[in-house]
Amino acid sequence: MLNAALSEIGFAFDQLGADGVVMVTNYGGNYLGQRQVRTSIRRTRQTVGDGFPPSTIPAGYDCVACGRPGPVIEFTFDTCRTVADMLYAGVLNRHKNISLF
């Protein structure tokens, strides 16, 4: 799933001349601060991201669901999780071209 998303990002910038992309919070448990995603962001040298990424269900959600549907809990938690991952990975410091809106 992650490789397909990164391939589409490359296609959007390289072939279509996109100004930016909207990403979900994680791709099969791979969050936006992880190495493969950071490499793709660095390669584009464009404005990428979305300051409020649409949340997805994280890996292992069944264990922490509290009997609630995913969107009820994960809309806020997974968004926070991916922003924290980007901050701790230094993505926002290293890639000043990321525009969060």
TIPATOR-544253 format. One line per 10 residues: for each residue x, y, z of N, C-alpha, C. Coordinates in Angstrom, 2 decimals. Layout:
! residues N
X:Y:Z:X:Y:Z:X:Y:Z ~ ... $
END
This chain:
! residues 101
0.82:-1.19:0.00:0.00:0.00:0.00:0.87:1.26:0.00 ~ 1.91:1.30:0.84:2.78:2.47:0.92:3.50:2.69:-0.41 ~ 4.05:1.63:-0.99:4.78:1.79:-2.24:3.89:2.32:-3.36 ~ 2.63:1.87:-3.39:1.70:2.37:-4.40:1.42:3.86:-4.19 ~ 1.25:4.27:-2.94:1.00:5.69:-2.64:2.21:6.54:-3.03 ~ 3.42:6.08:-2.70:4.62:6.84:-3.04:4.83:6.91:-4.55 ~ 4.47:5.84:-5.23:4.55:5.85:-6.69:3.61:6.89:-7.28 ~ 2.41:6.97:-6.73:1.44:7.96:-7.21:1.90:9.38:-6.93 ~ 2.56:9.59:-5.79:3.10:10.91:-5.48:4.14:11.30:-6.52 ~ 5.05:10.38:-6.82:6.06:10.63:-7.85:5.42:10.94:-9.19 $
4.41:10.19:-9.57:3.70:10.41:-10.83:3.04:11.79:-10.84 ~ 2.39:12.14:-9.73:1.70:13.43:-9.66:2.66:14.59:-9.86 ~ 3.84:14.54:-9.24:4.80:15.63:-9.37:5.56:15.57:-10.70 ~ 6.06:14.38:-11.05:6.93:14.25:-12.21:6.19:14.32:-13.54 ~ 5.03:13.69:-13.62:4.31:13.61:-14.88:3.19:14.64:-15.01 ~ 2.53:14.92:-13.92:1.36:15.81:-13.98:1.67:17.24:-13.57 ~ 2.84:17.46:-12.98:3.20:18.80:-12.55:2.37:19.30:-11.38 ~ 1.98:18.40:-10.49:1.14:18.77:-9.34:1.85:19.77:-8.44 ~ 1.09:20.63:-7.81:1.62:21.59:-6.84:1.68:20.99:-5.44 ~ 0.91:19.95:-5.19:0.88:19.34:-3.88:0.04:18.09:-3.89 $
0.02:17.40:-2.79:-0.77:16.18:-2.65:-1.45:16.19:-1.29 ~ -2.53:15.47:-1.20:-3.21:15.24:0.07:-2.94:13.79:0.43 ~ -2.51:13.57:1.65:-2.18:12.22:2.09:-3.04:11.84:3.29 ~ -3.28:10.55:3.45:-3.95:10.07:4.66:-2.91:9.93:5.75 ~ -3.34:9.66:6.95:-2.42:9.64:8.09:-1.42:8.51:8.05 ~ -1.81:7.35:7.53:-0.87:6.24:7.45:-1.25:5.33:6.30 ~ -0.27:4.61:5.83:-0.45:3.66:4.74:-0.03:2.29:5.26 ~ -1.02:1.51:5.67:-0.74:0.18:6.21:0.14:0.23:7.45 ~ -0.06:1.25:8.28:0.74:1.39:9.49:2.02:2.18:9.31 ~ 2.31:2.65:8.11:3.48:3.48:7.84:3.06:4.94:7.89 $
3.57:5.65:8.90:3.17:7.03:9.12:4.06:7.99:8.33 ~ 3.65:9.26:8.27:4.29:10.23:7.39:5.71:10.62:7.79 ~ 6.14:10.26:8.98:7.52:10.55:9.39:8.50:9.45:9.07 ~ 8.02:8.32:8.56:8.91:7.20:8.32:9.78:7.41:7.09 ~ 10.92:6.74:7.07:11.98:6.97:6.09:11.49:6.97:4.64 ~ 10.71:5.99:4.24:10.27:5.93:2.85:9.43:7.15:2.47 ~ 8.59:7.59:3.37:7.75:8.75:3.10:8.61:10.01:3.08 ~ 9.54:10.14:4.02:10.43:11.30:4.04:11.25:11.38:2.77 ~ 11.73:10.25:2.27:12.51:10.23:1.03:11.67:10.73:-0.14 ~ 10.42:10.32:-0.20:9.54:10.76:-1.27:9.27:12.25:-1.16 $
9.07:12.75:0.04:8.82:14.17:0.26:10.04:14.98:-0.17 ~ 11.23:14.53:0.22:12.46:15.24:-0.12:12.66:15.26:-1.64 ~ 12.36:14.16:-2.30:12.57:14.06:-3.74:11.69:15.02:-4.51 ~ 10.50:15.27:-4.03:9.59:16.12:-4.79:9.98:17.59:-4.77 ~ 10.58:18.05:-3.66:10.93:19.45:-3.50:9.75:20.38:-3.81 ~ 8.58:19.94:-3.47:7.36:20.70:-3.72:6.60:20.87:-2.40 ~ 5.51:21.59:-2.48:4.62:21.70:-1.34:3.81:20.41:-1.26 ~ 3.92:19.72:-0.16:3.20:18.48:0.02:2.55:18.47:1.38 ~ 1.57:17.63:1.53:0.99:17.42:2.83:-0.38:18.03:2.97 ~ -0.90:17.83:4.11:-2.20:18.36:4.46:-2.17:18.49:5.97 $
-2.33:19.68:6.48:-2.21:19.92:7.92:-3.22:19.16:8.75 ~ -4.23:18.64:8.15:-5.24:17.86:8.87:-5.51:16.61:8.04 ~ -4.54:15.69:7.99:-4.70:14.53:7.10:-5.95:13.73:7.42 ~ -6.66:13.30:6.39:-7.79:12.41:6.65:-7.27:11.17:7.39 ~ -7.87:10.84:8.48:-7.36:9.72:9.27:-7.82:8.39:8.70 ~ -7.00:7.40:8.94:-7.31:6.03:8.56:-7.21:5.18:9.81 ~ -7.62:3.97:9.70:-7.57:3.05:10.84:-6.15:2.51:10.98 ~ -5.52:2.66:12.15:-4.16:2.18:12.32:-4.11:0.66:12.47 ~ -2.94:0.11:12.23:-2.73:-1.31:12.46:-3.00:-1.62:13.93 ~ -3.66:-2.72:14.22:-3.95:-3.11:15.59:-5.11:-2.40:16.23 $
-5.91:-1.70:15.44:-7.01:-0.93:15.99:-7.98:-1.79:16.80 ~ -8.18:-3.03:16.39:-9.12:-3.91:17.09:-8.79:-4.02:18.58 ~ -7.50:-3.92:18.93:-7.08:-4.06:20.32:-7.39:-2.84:21.17 ~ -7.59:-1.68:20.55:-7.80:-0.46:21.32:-9.09:0.26:20.94 ~ -9.99:-0.41:20.29:-11.20:0.22:19.75:-12.21:0.64:20.81 ~ -12.16:0.06:21.98:-13.12:0.36:23.04:-14.55:0.14:22.57 ~ -14.73:-0.72:21.58:-16.06:-1.00:21.05:-16.64:0.10:20.19 ~ -15.83:1.07:19.82:-16.29:2.20:19.01:-15.86:2.03:17.55 ~ -16.63:2.60:16.64:-16.20:2.55:15.23:-14.94:3.39:15.03 ~ -14.10:2.96:14.12:-12.83:3.64:13.86:-12.90:5.13:13.68 $
-13.77:5.64:12.82:-13.78:7.09:12.60:-14.09:7.91:13.84 ~ -14.82:7.35:14.79:-15.18:8.10:15.99:-13.94:8.42:16.82 ~ -13.07:7.45:17.00:-11.89:7.62:17.83:-10.68:8.05:17.00 ~ -10.46:7.40:15.88:-9.22:7.61:15.14:-9.15:8.91:14.36 ~ -10.26:9.58:14.15:-10.19:10.86:13.44:-9.23:11.80:14.16 ~ -9.33:11.85:15.47:-8.42:12.72:16.23:-7.11:12.03:16.58 ~ -7.16:10.79:17.02:-5.95:10.11:17.48:-4.96:9.85:16.36 ~ -5.42:9.37:15.21:-4.47:9.03:14.15:-3.90:10.29:13.51 ~ -4.67:11.35:13.48:-4.14:12.63:12.99:-3.03:13.10:13.92 ~ -3.27:13.06:15.22:-2.26:13.44:16.20:-1.04:12.53:16.10 $
-1.27:11.23:15.91:-0.20:10.25:15.83:0.73:10.55:14.66 ~ 0.18:10.88:13.50:1.04:11.13:12.33:1.76:12.46:12.43 ~ 1.12:13.48:13.02:1.81:14.76:13.21:2.95:14.58:14.21 ~ 2.71:13.85:15.29:3.77:13.57:16.26:4.91:12.81:15.60 ~ 4.60:11.84:14.75:5.62:11.08:14.04:6.46:12.00:13.16 ~ 5.81:12.93:12.46:6.55:13.87:11.60:7.44:14.78:12.45 ~ 6.94:15.24:13.59:7.73:16.12:14.46:8.95:15.40:15.02 ~ 8.75:14.20:15.59:9.86:13.46:16.19:10.87:12.99:15.14 ~ 10.43:12.77:13.91:11.33:12.36:12.83:12.06:13.56:12.22 ~ 11.68:14.78:12.63:12.33:15.98:12.11:11.90:16.38:10.71 $
10.80:15.83:10.24:10.34:16.11:8.89:10.08:17.60:8.68 ~ 9.41:18.22:9.62:9.03:19.62:9.46:10.23:20.56:9.55 ~ 11.27:20.18:10.28:12.50:20.99:10.34:13.33:20.84:9.08 ~ 13.41:19.63:8.55:14.26:19.38:7.39:13.61:19.77:6.07 ~ 12.30:19.77:6.03:11.60:20.02:4.77:10.72:21.25:4.91 ~ 11.32:22.39:4.79:10.61:23.66:4.96:9.56:23.87:3.86 ~ 9.65:23.09:2.79:8.71:23.23:1.67:7.35:22.60:1.95 ~ 7.22:21.90:3.06:5.94:21.29:3.37:4.99:22.36:3.89 ~ 3.88:22.47:3.23:2.87:23.42:3.64:1.72:22.68:4.28 ~ 1.49:22.92:5.55:0.41:22.26:6.25:-0.78:23.21:6.29 $
-1.87:22.80:5.67:-3.05:23.66:5.63:-4.29:22.88:5.93 $
END
